[in-house]
Structures are given as structure tokens and as C-alpha cells.
């Protein structure tokens, strides 16, 4: 998946090089990295969340989701097999639908990750997610002040704080796609800050 790798004069690639990190960007097929939540759902939007969680899913859609999730993990395993990866310092980030995937895969496969950084995508609920497994992991949430998910991200951050999670939060003056290049340097700095801890 190269859209974010190519954006902003390859900012993400340049940041990975600067921070001496291996950057992996799985496509995830046609699914949403295993999660069914997306707009208009979001943390604290219980009615919308419940509709999406309980809505019947076609066998085809369920298969897409399984393959999307599996694609991410398969790619990670290929990289782990072929490159000298420090398995104690692996991180997961994603934007928008990828942020939903970061919450879902970050929790389900929590033993892989040292920390996670979901960007502009508070697609997680108290019910149906194993958030408690992330309680001791550093989390860096970021959001754009002009994004439709702003209120849900603020609620999620407040709830995580109240529950004792190791969470940091940053808002930038931007819309949903425009926030990415503004927060990426901070995301990589955040990952650097937890290495070895």
C-alpha cells in the first residue's frame, strides 16, 4: 500500500530512514483490517456503533475482513523472517480506516507491538474490543480539528485517561487527510521515545 509512502514527497519513508526504522505498509486487501467500524461510527457514538457491530455481514464481506487482517499479519511475518527486526520494538500506526485497523489488530495481536499510534480514526468501542490488553502499552492518538471524527477522538482520549491507559493525544489544525503530514514527525518521535523502555 503505497499511497501514504508516496505522499508529501515520501515524508513517511524519509522519517523511517531518519529514525532508523523498517517501514512496512500492508494493503490489507479490500477489507478494513479486521474491523467493521467506520464512519459514522466512532467512540461514544453508541447507537451507530451498535448498528455496525450487530448488522448482518455477508459471507463475502466476512471473508474480505478475515483476509484483510490476515494480509497484515502475513506481511509482518514475512518481514520478521527476512529482515533483522528488533521484535521488542515493533510499532503499529494507521490513518482513518487504518486507524480502526490499528485499534483492532493492535489489541488482537498485542504481543507484536511495543506501542500503537492511531491517527484520525476513533473506530473502537468499550464493547467488542479487547482494549484492556493495551492498558500497559503506550498509545499516541492524533486528530485534525476539522475532521468529522474529532469529537469521538476527544471522548476516546478522555475515557482512556480516566481508565489509566498510557495515552498521549495531539490535535492539529487540519482536516481528516491534511492532518497526516502534520503529525507523522510526532508519531515517529513518540515511537523513538518508547524504544528500550
C-alpha positions as CSV (number, residue, x, y, z in Angstrom):
1,X,0.0,0.0,0.0
2,X,1.9,3.0,-1.2
3,X,-0.4,6.0,-1.0
4,X,1.0,7.2,2.3
5,X,4.5,6.2,1.4
6,X,4.4,8.4,-1.7
7,X,2.6,11.4,-0.2
8,X,4.2,14.6,0.8
9,X,7.4,13.9,-1.0
10,X,7.8,10.5,0.6
11,X,7.6,12.0,4.1
12,X,6.8,8.7,5.9
13,X,9.8,7.0,4.2
14,X,12.1,9.8,5.0
15,X,11.0,9.8,8.6
16,X,11.5,6.0,8.8
17,X,15.0,6.4,7.4
18,X,15.8,9.2,9.8
19,X,14.6,7.1,12.8
20,X,16.4,4.0,11.5
21,X,13.2,2.0,11.3
22,X,12.0,-0.6,8.8
23,X,8.7,0.6,7.4
24,X,6.1,-2.0,6.4
25,X,2.8,-0.9,4.7
26,X,0.4,-3.9,4.0
27,X,-2.5,-3.3,1.7
28,X,-5.0,-5.4,3.7
29,X,-6.9,-6.4,0.6
30,X,-10.4,-4.9,0.2
31,X,-11.2,-5.1,3.9
32,X,-10.8,-2.8,6.8
33,X,-8.0,-4.7,8.6
34,X,-10.5,-6.9,10.5
35,X,-12.8,-4.2,11.9
36,X,-16.3,-3.4,10.8
37,X,-16.5,0.1,12.4
38,X,-16.2,3.1,10.2
39,X,-17.9,6.5,9.8
40,X,-20.5,7.5,11.1
41,X,-19.4,5.2,14.0
42,X,-16.8,6.3,16.5
43,X,-16.1,6.1,20.2
44,X,-19.1,7.3,22.2
45,X,-21.5,7.0,19.3
46,X,-23.2,4.0,20.8
47,X,-26.2,3.9,18.5
48,X,-24.1,4.0,15.3
49,X,-21.6,1.6,16.8
50,X,-24.3,-0.9,17.7
51,X,-25.8,-0.8,14.3
52,X,-22.4,-1.6,12.7
53,X,-21.5,-4.3,15.2
54,X,-24.8,-6.1,15.1
55,X,-25.5,-5.6,11.4
56,X,-25.5,-8.9,9.4
57,X,-22.4,-9.3,7.3
58,X,-22.4,-11.2,4.1
59,X,-20.2,-14.2,3.8
60,X,-18.2,-12.4,1.2
61,X,-17.7,-9.4,3.4
62,X,-16.7,-11.6,6.3
63,X,-14.1,-13.3,4.1
64,X,-12.8,-9.9,3.0
65,X,-12.3,-8.9,6.6
66,X,-10.5,-12.1,7.5
67,X,-8.2,-11.8,4.5
68,X,-7.5,-8.2,5.2
69,X,-6.5,-8.9,8.8
70,X,-4.5,-12.0,7.7
71,X,-2.7,-9.9,5.0
72,X,-1.3,-7.6,7.6
73,X,-0.1,-10.4,9.8
74,X,1.3,-12.4,6.9
75,X,3.3,-9.4,5.7
76,X,4.6,-8.8,9.2
77,X,5.7,-12.4,9.5
78,X,7.4,-12.3,6.1
79,X,9.4,-9.2,7.2
80,X,10.3,-10.8,10.5
81,X,11.6,-13.8,8.7
82,X,13.7,-11.9,6.2
83,X,14.9,-8.8,8.0
84,X,16.9,-8.1,11.2
85,X,13.9,-6.8,13.1
86,X,14.1,-5.9,16.8
87,X,11.0,-7.8,17.9
88,X,10.9,-5.9,21.2
89,X,10.5,-2.6,19.4
90,X,7.7,-3.0,16.8
91,X,5.1,-0.4,16.3
92,X,1.7,-0.1,14.6
93,X,0.1,3.0,13.1
94,X,-2.7,3.8,10.7
95,X,-4.9,6.6,9.5
96,X,-8.7,6.7,9.1
97,X,-9.8,3.1,8.3
98,X,-6.2,2.1,9.0
99,X,-6.6,3.7,12.4
100,X,-9.6,1.4,13.0
101,X,-7.3,-1.4,12.0
102,X,-4.6,-0.2,14.4
103,X,-7.1,-0.4,17.3
104,X,-8.3,-3.9,16.2
105,X,-5.0,-5.5,15.2
106,X,-3.2,-3.6,17.9
107,X,-5.4,-5.3,20.5
108,X,-5.9,-8.7,18.9
109,X,-2.1,-9.2,18.2
110,X,-0.9,-7.1,21.1
111,X,2.2,-9.2,21.7
112,X,3.7,-7.9,18.4
113,X,3.6,-4.2,19.3
114,X,5.6,-2.0,21.7
115,X,3.2,0.9,21.1
116,X,0.4,2.0,18.7
117,X,-0.5,5.3,17.0
118,X,-4.0,5.5,15.6
119,X,-4.4,8.7,13.5
120,X,-7.9,10.3,12.9
121,X,-9.9,7.2,13.4
122,X,-11.5,6.5,16.8
123,X,-13.2,3.4,15.5
124,X,-13.2,1.4,18.7
125,X,-15.8,0.8,21.4
126,X,-15.7,-0.3,25.0
127,X,-17.7,-3.4,23.9
128,X,-16.4,-5.9,21.4
129,X,-12.7,-4.9,21.7
130,X,-10.1,-6.2,24.0
131,X,-8.9,-2.8,24.9
132,X,-7.7,-4.0,28.3
133,X,-4.7,-5.7,26.6
134,X,-3.5,-2.3,25.5
135,X,-3.6,-0.8,29.0
136,X,0.2,-1.1,29.6
137,X,1.2,-0.1,26.0
138,X,1.9,3.5,25.1
139,X,-0.7,4.9,22.8
140,X,-0.4,8.1,20.7
141,X,-3.7,9.3,19.3
142,X,-3.8,12.2,16.9
143,X,-6.6,14.1,15.2
144,X,-7.4,17.0,12.9
145,X,-9.6,19.8,14.3
146,X,-11.6,19.9,11.1
147,X,-12.1,16.1,10.9
148,X,-15.6,14.7,11.5
149,X,-14.2,12.2,14.0
150,X,-12.8,15.0,16.3
151,X,-15.5,14.7,19.0
152,X,-15.2,10.9,19.1
153,X,-11.4,11.1,19.3
154,X,-11.7,13.6,22.2
155,X,-14.1,11.3,24.0
156,X,-11.9,8.3,23.4
157,X,-8.8,10.1,24.8
158,X,-10.8,11.2,27.9
159,X,-12.1,7.7,28.5
160,X,-8.6,6.1,28.1
161,X,-7.1,8.7,30.5
162,X,-9.9,8.0,33.1
163,X,-9.1,4.3,32.9
164,X,-5.4,4.7,33.4
165,X,-4.1,4.0,29.9
166,X,-0.7,5.3,28.9
167,X,-2.1,7.6,26.3
168,X,-0.9,10.8,24.6
169,X,-3.0,12.9,22.4
170,X,-2.4,15.7,19.8
171,X,-4.7,17.8,17.7
172,X,-3.5,19.7,14.7
173,X,-5.3,22.4,12.7
174,X,-6.2,20.4,9.6
175,X,-8.9,18.3,8.1
176,X,-9.0,14.5,8.0
177,X,-6.4,13.8,5.3
178,X,-4.4,17.0,5.9
179,X,-3.6,16.0,9.5
180,X,-1.3,13.2,8.5
181,X,1.8,15.1,7.4
182,X,1.5,17.4,10.4
183,X,1.5,14.5,13.0
184,X,3.8,12.0,11.3
185,X,7.0,13.6,12.7
186,X,5.5,13.4,16.2
187,X,4.4,9.8,15.7
188,X,8.0,8.7,14.8
189,X,9.3,10.8,17.8
190,X,6.8,9.0,20.0
191,X,7.9,5.6,18.8
192,X,11.6,6.6,19.4
193,X,10.7,7.7,22.9
194,X,9.4,4.3,24.0
195,X,12.3,2.2,22.5
196,X,14.1,0.3,25.2
197,X,11.5,1.1,27.9
